[in-house]
């Protein structure tokens, strides 16, 4: 059993405006009422928590269970199987904490979750598209495994940055800090595992998997713009204001700069494995703005 204390929230324990893109971008959002801005911040927190719960329970843990049983990925030593099971337990706990925090926020604020729901989310739709892109049915499990490797690499950096955001206080900050510490250990495991896995793949497997990594990154980071637009409409924000706020919050250059910074370590890992030596993989990364030159690792 996990021994960390339950993280209890207080009324002001929600995301600060700096963590909510449509509020942080300024412009029309600066003139919205405190009630509207608070509603938007709470719903953004719900999206974040729902993403965590779904990612861990529906995406990461099925793969970790497969790694433990030997049905997915490389044969593992007994010690590595134990690590997989420990991570499985960690991820279940992260899901529980995220759901518990959400219930506490709903009770404290009186604001119910009005977000889009995970079945229609960018994460679910994007992952389905990635799996459908496999040219070989026998590679679906490998695609799922690679998505988990990508996610576990990215989420550790994301959580560390989020947990240290100025203005994030109380139980939410504590819960995210707990999660970040666990994911740092998971990151180390999967960084080593990726090297071993890649060395065991044949050329066609490397080609197919490598070319889908940019889509995996986009799926992990994909914002729920349509959901936010619907939310602003429900709140009575005029259409022109909503459009300007969304354009400012999700401007291509801003989103791209954030994504490049967040993926730099993953890109370096892949470059060190010569993943970009495949022209198709290199071109896929180039199209996404994440590529390095072939034969040169990112430093």
Secondary structure, 3 states (H helix, E strand, C coil): CCCCCCCCCCCCCCCCHHHCHHHHCCHHHHHCCHHHHHHHHHHHHHHHHHHHHHHHHHHHHHHHHHHHHCCCCCCCCHHHHHHHHHHHHHHHHHHHHHHHHHHHHHHHHCCCCCCCCHHHCHHHHHHHHHHHCCCCHHHHHHHHHHHHHHHHHHHHHHHHHHHCCCCCCHHHHHHHHHHHHHHHHHHHHHHHHHHHHHHHCCHHHHHHHHHHHHHHHHHHHCCCHHHHHHHHHHCCCCHHHHHHHHHHHCCHHHHHHHHHHHHHHHHHHHHHCCHHHCHHHHHHHHHHCCCCCCCCCCC
